Amino acid sequence: MSIDVVALKQQYPALRREVAGHPVIHADAPGGTQVPEMVIDAMTNYLRGSNANSGGAFVTSEETDALITGARKAAADLLGCSPDEVAFGWNMTTLNFALSRALARNLTTDDEIVVTMLDHDANISPWLAVAEDTGATVKWADIDDSDCTLDMRSLDAALSERTRIVAFTMASNAVGTIPRAKEITARAHATGALAIADAVHYAPHGPIDVKDIGVDALLCSPYKFYGPHLGIFYAPKEHLDRWRPYKVRPASDEAPDRWETGTMSHEALAGLTACVDHLASLGHGSDRRSRITSAMAETVQHEGGLSARFIDAVSRMAHVKLFGISDPGRLEERTPTFALTVAGKSPLEVAKRFGAEGVFVWDGNYYALAVMERLGLEDHGGAVRIGFCRYHSTDDVDRVTELLAAMG
Ligand SMILES: Cc1ncc(COP(=O)(O)O)c(C=O)c1O
């Protein structure tokens, strides 16, 4: 069944904006997606009527407590876990620094941490800092630069009986590659290490089942999947109970609460629940989790079509070099996120030209520093990043590729 993108777009007020006489194409989706009206309403309604701190003996505070409970249920339905296995924070980066600091308490100079070249720096730098503080050694898993996939032999070579943590991405925010998360987790576990997954880029593009993957922690950010700016942290309850986060004394010592430092953005949590309900409203099934899963399966199909169309057009442009998987038979191994360079033009120049036409694309390294360095792009302004998501149509892809063709 194909997606009705026209109807979907109508739910997103930002998609009505025009630049240069055209509706804007937000091909900056990997940097952050737009939000549907119901998310905006949920956030403003909270601020209008229920705004309070949590834990008070009065109605708005009670409503706030209920809202937090509801947001945990929503995140749990999204990820396939129990609500008490979910904690919230400002964003993935902040949560990962908190997680890595907590895990650092048990690391010594004998220990090793594996990070990958495919990761966003938010799942690299926290571990480099931990290694610096504890004397642990960092080992890198490389990529195969012919198609920007994670080199599993390099991963195996980096693993040893000393490995304590394997930090990996579920999808590259630069080149779109989707590594095999379940297999990476199994290999980490086989050496006795914890597997920590960054699902920030993956989350808008496919279903997540943390129990099926078996990860020890997973982080993602709702602003990448049609929700507000916020971070979500999942870990099995036994880990959340056992690992010791840094916290203030009066705050609850119960997990998951003890992982949440200070007052949260309650309006963002209201937005998260609405965003998960929005995703569920796009699918079918008897409960919210199954509706989300079915909606995400449709997203995979829809976005695969966008990728095929984009790759087909770009493959006929001699002036465009695309990094990452371009084989139409392997589209399930990538998201519709494309890093490319245009001959004779810097990525910034290309992004500016697109921007003037109302097509928003990114340039630079988008904090995927290791990938950009590995591909030799970092010293040349990085690459142009064009990213699509569920609310993009084939017409959107065509407009982008027409503009790209005109740059030859
Ligand atoms: C793959 C990936 N990981 C981590 C991050 C950082 O997420 P946050 O902005 O929530 O800290 C991003 C942001 O772009 C990302 O794309």
PDBQT file of the ligand as one rigid body, heavy atoms in Angstrom, charges set to zero:
ROOT
HETATM    1  C1  LIG A 501      23.580   9.750  14.057  1.00  0.00    +0.000 C 
HETATM    2  C2  LIG A 501      23.500  10.863  15.037  1.00  0.00    +0.000 A 
HETATM    3  N1  LIG A 501      23.906  10.636  16.287  1.00  0.00    +0.000 NA
HETATM    4  C3  LIG A 501      23.861  11.583  17.245  1.00  0.00    +0.000 A 
HETATM    5  C4  LIG A 501      23.409  12.850  16.945  1.00  0.00    +0.000 A 
HETATM    6  C5  LIG A 501      23.348  13.861  18.044  1.00  0.00    +0.000 C 
HETATM    7  O1  LIG A 501      22.036  13.952  18.462  1.00  0.00    +0.000 OA
HETATM    8  P1  LIG A 501      21.550  15.124  19.415  1.00  0.00    +0.000 P 
HETATM    9  O2  LIG A 501      21.452  16.356  18.575  1.00  0.00    +0.000 OA
HETATM   10  O3  LIG A 501      20.232  14.665  19.930  1.00  0.00    +0.000 OA
HETATM   11  O4  LIG A 501      22.564  15.284  20.488  1.00  0.00    +0.000 OA
HETATM   12  C6  LIG A 501      22.988  13.157  15.652  1.00  0.00    +0.000 A 
HETATM   13  C7  LIG A 501      22.540  14.503  15.299  1.00  0.00    +0.000 C 
HETATM   14  O5  LIG A 501      22.548  14.904  14.177  1.00  0.00    +0.000 OA
HETATM   15  C8  LIG A 501      23.036  12.121  14.678  1.00  0.00    +0.000 A 
HETATM   16  O6  LIG A 501      22.623  12.343  13.429  1.00  0.00    +0.000 OA
ENDROOT
TORSDOF 0
